[in-house]
Every structure is written in structure tokens, then in C-alpha cells.
Amino acid sequence: MRRIARAPWELLKRTFGWLVLFELRNKVLLAPSALRLRRLETAETRRLAAAAGPVPDALVATVIATHRRPDQLRAAVRSALAQRVHDQVVMVVDDGAGLPELPDDPRLFAVSLARNTGVAGVVRNVGIRLTRSRYVAFLDDDNLWEPDHLERALAVLEAPDGPDAVYTALRRVLPDGTERDILSVPFDRRRAARESFLDTNAFVARRDGALRFSRLRRTPDVLPREDWELVHRYSRGHSVRHVPHATVRYLVNPGSFYTTWSG
């Protein structure tokens, strides 16, 4: 009987992909939290925009979400400001913990939410909504970009036959600095329904209404994560291309505020 009962579920997984099915379940079960957090996100965006004033237009807006990692945040900010693409603004959004002293640079802007949300999607969405740019890139406070990250991404995006979004390869490193591997997978939306190889630290996309993160309150045991949901949904109506060059130093961080790592 157990084998018979599992048969429909296995068929659904083979047909649609387990990540797609799990995300559908999340949207049903966690919808109430998303509605409350959307209202909070909008209120915080309005408050911060009124307090800080307008952010200049740029070709690229880099959004950095942070929470209680002052040293790592400064390193991430430096790697963003060191990009060979200078037509950029860097927007740091702190999830209610307070900001450390940051580099003095006219391209850098930093704000703090009034209270902690613990929801990466809300933090990043505030950064998106506070900026104005043709493209948006994302960097977490415990990761780093190589100096050519935006340059390589924009070379593809700005080409005559360029896609709407690109993602580069990840050089995944352990906390002691040793390299774990390089994650470089060509884009395949069918494969992405069954395998999570998409990370927004490597993602640079054309700005439009679809470029927003899920506001569901995802505890560490809720899969898939916000990064997967964004790229999978964005790719439904936009072209996405992989750049097989490692431009991101991605920390496999067991102490992540948003993600629990195992192994």
C-alpha cells in the first residue's frame, strides 16, 4: 500500500520537478507571512527613501544584504567598489542590526531596516526598490566578487543578441579559505526544476517588475531558497545565459544567518 501511495507523488516529481512542487507547497502554507512582510517592505522602502533621499541613476545597482557581519561586509563592499565597471551604485541594506563604518565612496549608500525580519527576500527587495538602474546585481555580506564580475556580465548583457540576465560560475570556498569546487552549470530550466545550481551572488539581470524576491518566511528547513525561486520565476518570461567563468568567491558558511549548511 505504501508503494502504491507513493506512486502519484513520484510521477508528479518526474513531471514537474521536486523543487517546483515544494515551492508550490510553500506558497500555499506560508502565504500569510508573505502578505504581512510585503506591507512591512513597502513601509520601510517609503521610510528609507524619505530619510535618505534619492539614489543616483546608474547602469548597475548592486544590492548587498547584511546582518551582523561587519568585517565580512566591509570586504564585500570593497569587492563591489573595486569592479572595473564604474557606472554603479552599491546599496547596503542591513536587516535591523545596525551598520558598521563603511568606506567613504560617493557610489555607496547604506540603510538599516527599523527591525529585524530574518527574511533575505525582503531585505534585498528594499535595496532593489531604493535604487534606479538598467541592471541589478546581488552580493551577500559573506561573499566576494572578482574585479571582472560586472564587466563580464555586462559584456554579454549589452551585446546585440544579449539575454535579459546572466549568471557566472561560483568558486565555492570553505571557512578556512580552501577551495571546495567550482560550480558552473549551463542554464537549463528543466534541470533547474530538479536541481538548485542558481545563486543570485552570480546573477545580474535587467530590471523590471519580475525582478523581486519571494517574501515568504523561509526557516532554514524550508526549501527551495529565495535565490532559486527568483531565477526560476524570472526565467519564465526572460532569457537567461550562463557565463562559464568563476567571478564569485562564495563562502560555504555554516554560520549563515539565512541558510543552514550541512556537510
C-alpha positions in Angstrom: 0.0 0.0 0.0 2.8 2.4 0.8 4.4 1.8 -2.5 1.1 2.4 -4.3 0.5 5.7 -2.3 3.9 7.0 -3.3 3.4 6.4 -7.0 1.4 9.6 -7.7 3.9 11.7 -5.8 6.8 10.2 -7.7 5.0 10.8 -11.0 4.5 14.5 -10.1 8.1 14.9 -9.2 9.2 13.4 -12.5 6.8 15.5 -14.4 7.2 18.9 -12.8 10.4 18.6 -10.6 10.5 18.4 -6.9 11.7 22.0 -6.4 8.7 23.3 -8.3 6.3 21.2 -6.2 8.0 22.2 -2.9 7.7 25.9 -3.9 4.0 25.5 -4.7 3.5 24.0 -1.2 5.5 26.9 0.3 3.3 29.5 -1.4 0.1 27.8 0.0 1.4 27.3 3.6 3.4 30.5 4.0 1.1 33.0 2.2 0.0 34.8 5.4 3.6 35.6 6.3 4.2 37.0 2.8 1.3 39.4 3.0 2.5 40.9 6.3 6.1 41.1 5.1 5.0 42.8 1.8 3.4 45.6 3.8 6.5 45.9 6.0 8.7 46.0 2.9 6.7 48.8 1.4 6.6 50.8 4.6 10.3 50.5 5.1 11.0 51.4 1.5 9.0 54.6 1.8 10.5 55.5 5.2 14.1 55.0 4.0 13.5 56.8 0.7 12.2 59.8 2.6 15.0 59.8 5.1 17.9 59.2 2.7 16.7 61.0 -0.4 17.0 59.7 -4.0 19.8 57.4 -5.0 21.5 58.4 -8.3 20.7 56.5 -11.5 23.3 54.0 -12.6 23.9 51.3 -15.2 24.1 48.7 -12.4 22.8 48.8 -8.9 24.5 46.3 -6.6 22.3 45.2 -3.6 24.1 43.8 -0.6 22.0 42.3 2.2 23.7 42.2 5.6 23.2 41.2 9.2 25.9 41.4 12.0 29.0 40.6 9.9 30.9 43.9 10.0 34.3 42.7 8.8 32.8 40.5 6.0 30.5 43.3 4.9 33.4 45.7 4.5 35.3 43.1 2.4 32.2 42.5 0.3 31.7 46.3 -0.2 35.3 46.7 -1.2 35.0 44.0 -3.8 31.9 45.6 -5.2 33.5 49.1 -5.4 36.6 47.6 -7.0 34.7 46.5 -10.1 36.1 47.6 -13.4 32.6 48.9 -14.2 32.3 52.3 -12.5 28.8 53.2 -13.5 27.4 51.6 -10.5 25.7 52.3 -7.1 26.2 49.9 -4.2 23.2 49.7 -1.9 23.8 48.0 1.5 20.6 47.0 3.4 21.1 46.0 7.0 18.4 43.7 8.4 17.8 45.7 11.6 21.1 45.1 13.4 22.9 48.3 12.7 25.7 49.3 10.3 29.4 49.4 10.9 31.7 52.1 9.5 31.9 51.6 5.7 34.3 53.0 3.0 33.8 56.6 2.0 32.7 56.4 -1.6 30.0 58.5 -3.4 28.7 55.4 -5.1 28.0 53.7 -1.7 24.7 54.0 0.1 23.7 52.1 3.3 20.4 51.9 5.2 19.1 49.9 8.1 15.6 48.4 8.5 13.7 49.5 11.6 13.6 45.9 12.9 15.0 42.5 12.1 13.0 40.5 9.6 15.2 37.4 9.1 13.8 37.2 5.5 16.5 37.7 2.9 14.0 38.4 0.2 12.5 41.4 2.0 16.0 42.9 2.7 17.0 42.6 -1.0 13.7 43.9 -2.3 14.1 47.1 -0.2 17.5 47.5 -1.9 16.0 47.0 -5.4 13.2 49.5 -4.7 15.5 52.2 -3.4 17.7 52.2 -6.5 17.2 53.1 -10.2 19.3 51.3 -12.8 19.2 49.3 -16.0 20.6 46.2 -14.3 20.6 44.9 -10.8 23.3 42.6 -9.2 23.3 40.9 -5.8 26.1 40.2 -3.3 25.8 38.8 0.2 27.9 40.1 3.0 30.0 36.9 3.3 30.9 36.6 -0.4 33.3 38.4 -2.7 33.4 39.4 -6.4 36.5 39.2 -8.6 37.2 42.7 -10.2 35.8 41.5 -13.6 32.5 40.2 -12.3 30.3 43.0 -13.6 32.4 43.6 -16.7 32.0 40.0 -17.9 28.3 40.0 -17.1 27.6 43.3 -18.9 29.6 42.3 -21.9 27.0 39.6 -22.5 24.0 41.6 -21.5 24.8 44.6 -23.6 25.6 42.6 -26.8 23.1 43.0 -29.7 21.8 39.4 -29.1 22.2 39.7 -25.3 19.9 37.9 -22.8 17.9 39.5 -20.1 20.1 38.0 -17.3 23.3 36.2 -16.8 25.0 34.3 -14.0 28.7 33.5 -13.7 30.4 30.5 -12.2 30.9 30.2 -8.4 34.2 29.4 -6.8 32.9 27.8 -3.6 35.3 28.1 -0.6 35.3 26.7 2.9 35.7 28.8 6.0 39.4 28.0 6.2 39.9 29.5 2.8 40.4 26.3 0.9 38.5 25.8 -2.4 35.7 23.3 -2.3 34.8 23.3 -6.0 33.7 25.5 -8.9 30.0 25.4 -9.7 29.5 26.1 -13.4 26.3 24.8 -14.9 24.8 26.0 -18.3 21.3 27.3 -17.9 18.6 24.7 -18.3 15.2 25.5 -16.9 14.0 21.9 -16.9 17.1 20.9 -15.0 16.6 23.8 -12.6 13.2 22.2 -11.6 15.1 19.3 -10.1 18.5 20.7 -9.1 19.5 24.0 -7.4 22.5 25.4 -9.2 21.4 29.0 -9.4 22.7 31.6 -6.9 22.0 35.3 -7.0 25.5 36.3 -5.9 26.4 35.4 -9.5 23.2 36.8 -11.1 23.0 40.1 -13.0 19.6 40.9 -14.5 17.7 43.6 -16.4 15.4 45.5 -14.1 11.7 45.1 -14.5 8.7 44.1 -12.4 9.6 40.4 -12.3 12.9 41.2 -10.6 11.8 40.8 -7.0 12.4 38.2 -4.3 9.9 36.0 -2.6 8.7 37.4 0.7 7.9 34.0 2.3 9.4 33.5 5.7 11.7 30.6 4.9 13.1 29.0 8.0 16.3 27.0 7.4 14.4 23.8 6.7 12.2 25.4 4.0 13.3 24.5 0.5 13.9 25.8 -2.1 15.6 29.1 -1.1 14.8 32.6 -2.3 17.7 32.6 -4.9 16.2 29.6 -6.7 12.7 31.0 -6.6 13.8 34.3 -8.1 15.8 32.9 -11.0 13.3 30.2 -11.8 10.4 32.6 -11.9 12.3 35.3 -13.8 13.4 32.8 -16.4 9.7 32.0 -17.2 9.5 35.2 -19.3 13.1 36.2 -19.7 16.2 34.8 -21.4 19.0 33.7 -19.0 22.5 32.7 -20.0 25.5 31.3 -18.2 28.9 32.8 -18.3 31.3 29.9 -17.5 33.9 32.0 -15.7 34.3 32.0 -11.9 33.9 35.6 -10.8 32.4 35.0 -7.3 34.2 33.7 -4.2 31.2 32.0 -2.5 31.6 31.1 1.2 30.0 27.8 2.2 29.2 29.3 5.5 27.9 27.1 8.4 27.1 30.3 10.4 24.9 31.9 7.7 22.0 33.9 9.1 19.7 32.9 6.3 21.0 29.4 5.3 21.9 26.3 7.2 24.7 24.3 5.6 25.4 20.6 6.2 28.5 18.6 5.4 
